[in-house]
Amino acid sequence: MRDVEQMGQNQLLVASKPISVPIVPKTKSQSSVNAGLVAVVVYDGLSLFEYGCAVEVFGLPRPEMGDNWYRFMTCSAESGRLRGSGGIQVQADGGLELLAKAKTIIIPGWRGIEADVPPELCRALRKANKRGARVMSICTGAFVLAAAGLLDGKRATTHWRHAAALAARYPEVHVEADVLYVDAGDVLTSAGSAAGIDLCLHLIRRDLGPRAANQVARRLVMPPHREGGQAQYIDEPVSKRSGSSLAPLVDAVRATLDEGWSIVRMAKQTAMSARTF
């Protein structure tokens, strides 16, 4: 009986103690991420393909992505009429003062690797990057970032044709000529033209996760991530009749389909032993 009474007292003691349940804070969901404002710098002589990459990824309405998708605007690097390649005129939303509002700034391919970069643009980019904005270049836009000093001591890339020129002109930059893009944190660079889309998708993946990047890639009808680097081309033409090819044998068989082609005969035609063939 005493044991039962003691048990009851213990239960009362337990019940009288405050119960604390640790509440684990919810992680920020993809839909709650503020993707922020993307500002693309436009200029006279604008490289339209690279500019179009930024517009296609960040500037189109995407209701399927929800309310937290990127906002988009264009900023003029200089006053006066702006004409893109092919004679198309471009009207910007404003001047460089708009960069003060941007979370991400994109520099399309510059009008020429020998063309000077306006000091005002360099100052605006440095100021924006210092306050925390990410700065990103497509193709030869890396020359603008380098002129602004934003690539000093960092890894970067540009079009393979101009990688050597970038490295020679800006020795403080660690140029990687064989990659599609480089993410150095607050400064990102991409290789030639189409690699800009790869970098844009990478940025979406970084901000909103792989599902969002996959959705955009699907709408673009392209893979969400390309393997390999800039060397995705054949430098020399492929010979139609390579010495190690079976093409001569195939041609011979096709030309004499009425004849019998045993393993031994085909091996002899290719100068192989039957076992090797």
C-alpha positions in Angstrom: 0.0 0.0 0.0 2.9 2.3 0.9 4.4 1.6 -2.5 1.2 2.6 -4.3 1.1 5.8 -2.3 4.7 6.6 -3.2 4.0 5.9 -6.9 1.1 8.4 -6.8 3.2 11.0 -5.2 5.9 10.5 -7.9 3.2 10.9 -10.6 2.0 14.1 -9.1 5.6 15.5 -9.0 6.1 14.6 -12.6 2.8 16.2 -13.6 3.6 19.4 -11.7 6.9 19.9 -13.6 6.6 22.2 -16.6 7.2 20.3 -19.9 9.4 22.0 -22.4 9.3 20.7 -26.0 12.1 22.0 -28.2 10.7 23.6 -31.4 13.0 23.2 -34.4 12.7 26.2 -36.6 11.4 25.5 -40.1 13.9 25.7 -42.8 13.3 28.3 -45.5 11.3 26.7 -48.2 12.0 27.2 -51.9 8.8 29.4 -52.3 9.9 31.7 -49.5 13.3 32.6 -50.9 13.4 36.2 -52.2 15.2 35.8 -55.6 15.5 39.6 -55.8 16.2 42.0 -58.6 18.3 41.0 -61.6 19.8 44.1 -63.4 21.3 43.6 -66.8 23.8 46.3 -68.0 23.1 47.4 -71.6 25.3 49.6 -73.8 25.9 50.8 -77.3 27.0 47.9 -79.4 25.2 45.4 -77.1 25.8 41.7 -77.7 22.3 40.6 -78.3 22.6 36.9 -78.0 24.2 37.2 -74.5 21.7 39.8 -73.5 18.9 37.5 -74.8 20.2 34.7 -72.6 19.7 36.8 -69.5 16.2 38.0 -70.7 15.1 34.4 -71.6 16.0 33.1 -68.2 15.2 35.9 -65.8 13.1 38.4 -67.8 10.2 36.3 -69.0 7.0 36.0 -67.0 7.0 32.7 -65.1 3.7 32.3 -63.2 4.4 28.7 -62.6 7.4 29.7 -60.4 5.2 31.6 -57.9 5.5 35.2 -56.5 9.1 35.0 -55.4 10.6 34.7 -58.9 13.2 37.2 -60.0 12.4 40.8 -60.9 14.1 42.1 -64.0 15.3 45.4 -65.4 17.9 46.9 -67.7 20.5 49.6 -66.8 22.2 51.7 -69.3 26.0 52.0 -69.0 26.0 55.3 -70.9 23.8 58.1 -72.1 22.5 58.4 -75.7 21.0 56.0 -78.1 21.9 52.4 -77.6 22.1 50.1 -80.6 22.7 46.4 -80.4 24.4 44.2 -83.0 22.3 44.1 -86.1 21.0 47.6 -85.7 18.3 46.9 -83.0 17.8 49.8 -80.6 17.6 49.1 -76.9 15.7 51.3 -74.4 16.9 50.8 -70.8 14.8 51.1 -67.7 17.3 53.6 -66.3 20.9 54.4 -65.7 23.6 52.9 -63.4 21.8 54.2 -60.4 19.5 51.2 -60.7 22.4 48.9 -59.8 22.0 50.1 -56.2 18.8 48.1 -56.0 20.0 44.9 -57.6 20.7 41.6 -55.9 22.3 40.2 -59.1 24.0 42.2 -61.9 24.7 40.7 -65.3 27.2 42.0 -67.8 26.5 40.5 -71.3 29.4 40.0 -73.7 31.2 43.3 -74.0 31.3 45.2 -77.3 34.9 44.3 -77.9 37.8 43.0 -75.9 39.9 46.0 -76.9 37.1 48.5 -76.1 37.5 50.7 -73.1 35.2 50.1 -70.1 33.6 53.4 -68.9 35.1 54.4 -65.4 31.5 55.1 -64.2 30.5 51.6 -64.9 33.5 50.2 -63.1 32.8 52.4 -60.0 29.1 51.4 -60.0 30.0 47.7 -60.2 32.5 47.9 -57.4 30.1 49.8 -55.2 27.3 47.4 -55.8 29.5 44.4 -55.2 30.8 45.9 -52.0 27.3 46.3 -50.6 26.6 42.6 -51.3 25.3 42.4 -54.9 26.4 39.4 -57.0 28.0 40.3 -60.3 28.0 37.9 -63.2 29.4 38.1 -66.7 28.6 36.2 -69.9 31.3 35.6 -72.5 33.5 38.7 -72.9 31.7 40.5 -70.2 34.5 39.1 -68.0 36.7 41.9 -69.4 34.4 44.4 -67.8 34.6 42.7 -64.4 38.4 42.5 -64.7 38.6 46.2 -65.6 36.6 46.9 -62.5 39.0 44.9 -60.4 36.4 42.4 -59.3 38.3 39.4 -60.6 41.6 40.1 -58.9 42.8 37.0 -57.1 39.8 35.0 -58.2 39.2 32.2 -60.7 37.3 33.3 -63.8 36.6 32.3 -67.4 35.6 33.7 -70.7 35.3 32.6 -74.3 38.1 30.2 -75.1 39.2 32.5 -78.0 39.8 35.4 -75.6 41.1 33.5 -72.5 44.7 34.2 -73.3 44.1 37.9 -73.8 42.2 38.1 -70.5 45.1 36.4 -68.7 47.7 38.6 -70.3 45.9 41.8 -69.7 44.9 41.0 -66.1 47.6 38.8 -64.6 45.9 39.0 -61.2 43.0 36.9 -62.6 43.3 33.1 -62.5 41.8 32.4 -65.9 40.4 28.9 -66.6 39.9 28.5 -70.3 38.4 25.0 -70.3 35.3 25.4 -68.1 31.7 26.4 -68.9 31.5 28.8 -65.9 33.1 29.7 -62.6 31.2 30.5 -59.4 33.5 32.5 -57.2 30.8 33.3 -54.7 29.8 37.0 -55.2 31.4 37.1 -58.7 30.5 34.6 -61.4 31.8 34.3 -65.0 30.8 32.1 -68.0 32.4 31.0 -71.2 31.2 31.7 -74.7 27.7 32.8 -75.4 25.5 29.7 -74.8 27.5 28.9 -71.6 25.8 32.0 -70.2 22.6 29.9 -70.0 24.4 27.2 -68.1 25.5 29.8 -65.6 22.0 31.3 -65.3 20.6 27.9 -64.6 23.3 27.3 -62.0 22.3 30.6 -60.3 18.7 29.5 -60.2 19.8 26.1 -58.7 21.9 28.0 -56.1 19.0 30.4 -55.2 15.9 28.3 -55.6 17.0 24.7 -55.8 17.4 22.1 -58.5 13.6 21.7 -59.0 13.3 25.3 -60.1 16.3 25.1 -62.4 14.9 21.9 -64.0 11.6 23.6 -64.7 13.3 26.5 -66.4 15.6 24.2 -68.4 12.6 22.2 -69.5 11.0 25.3 -70.8 14.2 26.2 -72.6 14.3 22.7 -74.0 17.8 22.1 -72.8 19.5 20.0 -70.2 19.6 21.5 -66.7 23.3 20.8 -66.4 25.9 20.1 -69.2 28.8 17.9 -68.4 32.3 18.9 -69.6 34.0 22.1 -70.5 34.5 24.4 -73.4 36.3 21.8 -75.4 33.0 20.4 -76.6 34.1 20.7 -80.3 36.2 18.8 -82.8 39.3 20.9 -83.7 40.1 18.8 -86.8 37.7 17.4 -89.4 37.0 13.7 -89.0 38.4 11.6 -91.8 35.8 9.6 -93.7 38.2 6.7 -94.0 40.2 6.3 -90.8 42.8 3.6 -90.8 41.3 1.9 -87.8 37.8 2.1 -89.1 35.6 -0.8 -90.4 34.1 1.5 -93.0 36.0 -0.1 -95.9 34.7 -3.5 -94.9 31.1 -2.2 -94.5 31.4 -0.7 -98.0 32.7 -3.9 -99.5 29.9 -6.0 -97.9 27.2 -3.6 -99.1 28.6 -3.7 -102.6 28.5 -7.5 -102.7 25.5 -8.6 -100.7 25.0 -11.5 -103.0 28.2 -13.1 -101.8 29.0 -15.0 -98.7 30.9 -13.1 -96.0 32.2 -15.4 -93.4 34.0 -14.3 -90.2 37.3 -15.4 -91.8 36.7 -13.5 -95.0 35.7 -10.3 -93.1 38.7 -10.6 -90.8 41.0 -11.0 -93.8 39.5 -7.9 -95.4 40.4 -5.9 -92.3 43.8 -7.4 -91.9 42.8 -9.0 -88.5 42.9 -12.5 -87.3 39.4 -14.1 -87.0 39.7 -14.2 -83.2 40.6 -10.5 -83.0 37.8 -9.5 -85.5 
